[in-house]
Amino acid sequence: MSLENLYEGVSQFDGFNECQLYDDNTKDSGFSDSVSNFRDLIHSPLLLDHDAETLMCFSPSEDKEIPTRCWSAKRTREGSSTESTPSQGTTLALKRLKLFDRENDENVKKCVEKSSDDQDLIGDFSKACCLPVMSGDHPDLKTISVETMRNLITGVYDRALSSYRVIDSRYPYEFAGGHIRGAVNIHTKEECQKLLEEPRKSKEERHVLIFHCEFSKERGPNMYRHLRQMDRLKNGENYPELCHPEVYILDGGYKRFFERHSDLCEPSAYKPMLHPEHEQDLRHFRKKSRTGEREMRSKKVIRRNLSQDY
């Protein structure tokens, strides 16, 4: 049935003129443009979220309240629509809106402005990075060179730091085939999140994390970003406080470090991810990684469904 036929059929329905095309609570139709009749309504584009056809109704009050209702129109196999909970992106956006609506709003703004003016501040904007940073492949991450990593291992920064940890995000068979002295192997996001369960350390002390993978192109940076995202959510009530405010990514990854400082690797060897003897291991860990990602997304959906604090 065409849209025009649908309009003609509905317009003949008794009481159509009295049909409300907006929500009683929000007085918002959920469409991008205001519409005056059903003919305009059926042609009006929906406001779409990035992963669902999301309709959001915002409160008309002037005190900048967060949205009073949001939902996603999900299509079933029969083509009908059912109401579901907000998408992950929408939920995170609402949490950010709530964050900036708190009493520390001015403090948050000052922190953001301060971080924009000084790119060398650590994650909680409290002080400058103690390690020299460089421009790398990931502008959003603090990057250090392999020479800085060598100086860190050999004790050049011992007076400036209380402790440091090198997080190797490669697969276990790569790690066993050679890794930076003292590094720990964390290759799943579940293991990474356990770093947030550690006892909080004094703010006066400097504790540093350095992530890397084979080339520091994907796995290491993604693990770094995941830790920072989870850290922000955990400390959302006390923004910009973080459990791990000082985190870096190693430029060039293990490959570049091994090429220049193999004497600081244990064992002094380099096994690439695509090593022909480990094709089965590669398939296993990639499958495990994808399964873990799906499970984490499912847990997030369950928590989102149970939570009413948007």
Buried (B, 14 or more C-beta within 10 A) or exposed (E): EEEEEEBEEEEEEEEEEEEEEBBEEBEBBBBEEEBEEBBBEEEBEEBEBEEBBBBBBBBEEEEEEBBBBBBBBEEEEEEEEEEBBBBBEBBBBBBBBBBBEEEBEEEBEEBBEEBEEEEEBBBBBBEEBBBEBEEBEBEEBBBBBBBBBBBBBEEEBEEEBEEBBBBBBBBBBBBEBBBBEEBEBBBBBEBBBEBBEEEEEEEEEBBBBBBBBBBBEEBBBBBBBBBBEBBBEBBBEEBBBBBBBBBBBBBBBBBBBBEBBEEBBEEEEBBBBEBEEBEEBBEBBEEEBEEBEEEBEEEEBEEBEEEEEB
